[in-house]
Amino acid sequence: MAYDFQVTVDAADPHTLADWWAGALGWNVEPSNEAFIREMVDNGYAKDEYTATHHGVLVWRTGAAIVHPDSGRRLLFQLVPEAKTAKNRLHLDLRVGPDRIEAEFERLTARGATLLHRGRQGPRSWITAADPEGNEFCLS
């Protein structure tokens, strides 16, 4: 049996991190349903403190998602109280091709990524970097 899945990333600021990864990957930030959020709060199913405003839009404070524009694949960024303190047990490998690694690295560092290290194994090379909250990813 095959399962559909999404990858979920813990975040201190899910909406800002979702914006960063949407720009990094060329995906879309999933739009907020402000009418639904207001209805949930107005009817007592949720509290105002569960919401926030991000870029002038009412959102659920605890999470934000990005969606691949064609496949609908989804990455969810969820609010957690603790900061990242150790190496990821899972990370994304962004396969950009050997001719684009440096250009993509420059683009992502200009957006707030940081270099962790450069690697090489035989003919393959990669760059391991971190997003603005320290989550590792590789460019290859």
C-alpha positions in Angstrom: 0.0 0.0 0.0 1.3 3.5 -0.9 0.6 6.4 1.4 0.2 10.1 0.6 2.2 12.2 3.1 3.4 15.7 3.9 6.6 16.7 5.6 6.1 18.8 8.8 8.8 21.1 10.1 8.9 22.5 13.7 9.3 26.3 13.7 9.6 29.2 16.0 7.8 31.4 13.4 5.9 29.1 11.0 4.6 31.9 8.8 7.9 33.5 8.2 9.6 30.2 7.6 6.8 29.1 5.2 7.4 32.3 3.3 11.2 31.6 3.1 10.7 28.0 1.9 8.1 29.0 -0.6 10.5 31.4 -2.1 13.4 28.9 -1.9 11.4 26.1 -3.7 9.2 28.2 -6.0 6.1 26.8 -4.2 3.0 28.7 -3.1 2.1 29.7 0.5 -1.3 28.0 1.2 -3.8 30.8 1.5 -5.5 31.5 4.8 -9.3 31.1 5.0 -10.0 34.3 7.1 -13.8 33.8 7.0 -13.5 30.3 8.4 -11.1 31.5 11.2 -13.4 34.4 12.1 -16.4 32.0 12.2 -14.5 29.6 14.5 -13.6 32.4 16.9 -17.1 34.0 16.7 -18.8 30.7 17.5 -16.5 30.0 20.4 -14.7 27.0 18.8 -11.3 28.8 18.9 -9.9 31.8 20.8 -8.5 35.0 19.5 -5.0 34.0 20.9 -5.0 31.1 18.5 -4.8 33.6 15.6 -2.3 36.1 14.3 -2.0 38.6 11.5 0.7 37.8 8.9 1.2 40.2 5.9 -2.2 41.8 6.9 -4.0 38.5 6.7 -5.7 36.7 9.6 -4.0 33.2 10.1 -3.9 30.4 12.6 -0.9 31.2 14.8 0.3 27.7 15.1 1.0 26.8 11.5 1.5 27.6 7.9 1.9 25.4 4.8 3.4 25.7 1.4 2.1 23.7 -1.6 3.8 22.6 -4.8 2.1 24.5 -7.7 1.5 21.4 -9.8 1.5 18.3 -7.7 -0.1 19.7 -4.6 2.6 18.2 -2.3 2.6 20.1 0.9 5.1 21.2 3.6 3.7 22.2 6.9 5.5 24.5 9.4 4.2 24.1 12.9 4.8 26.3 15.9 6.8 24.7 18.7 7.9 26.3 22.0 11.5 25.1 22.0 14.3 26.3 19.7 16.2 23.9 17.5 19.2 22.6 19.5 20.6 19.7 17.6 21.1 18.3 14.1 18.0 17.5 12.1 17.2 13.8 11.8 15.6 14.5 8.5 16.4 17.2 5.9 15.5 18.1 2.3 17.9 17.5 -0.6 17.3 20.1 -3.2 18.5 18.7 -6.5 19.4 21.7 -8.6 22.1 20.1 -10.8 25.8 20.6 -10.7 25.7 23.6 -13.0 23.3 25.5 -10.7 24.6 24.6 -7.2 26.6 27.8 -6.7 23.9 30.1 -8.2 21.2 28.6 -6.0 23.5 28.7 -2.9 24.1 32.4 -3.6 20.3 33.1 -4.1 19.4 31.2 -0.9 22.1 32.9 1.2 20.9 36.2 0.0 17.5 35.2 1.5 19.0 34.2 4.8 20.4 30.7 4.5 23.8 30.0 6.0 26.6 27.7 4.9 27.2 24.6 7.1 29.7 22.8 4.9 30.7 21.6 1.4 30.9 18.0 0.7 32.3 15.7 -2.1 32.2 12.0 -2.6 33.7 10.8 -5.9 32.2 12.9 -8.7 29.3 14.2 -6.7 29.5 17.4 -4.6 26.9 19.2 -2.5 26.5 22.1 -0.2 24.9 21.7 3.2 23.2 24.9 4.4 20.6 25.9 7.0 17.4 27.9 6.6 16.9 31.1 8.8 15.8 28.9 11.8 18.8 26.5 11.5 17.1 23.6 9.7 19.6 21.8 7.5 19.2 21.2 3.8 21.5 20.1 1.0 21.9 21.5 -2.5 23.2 19.0 -5.1 
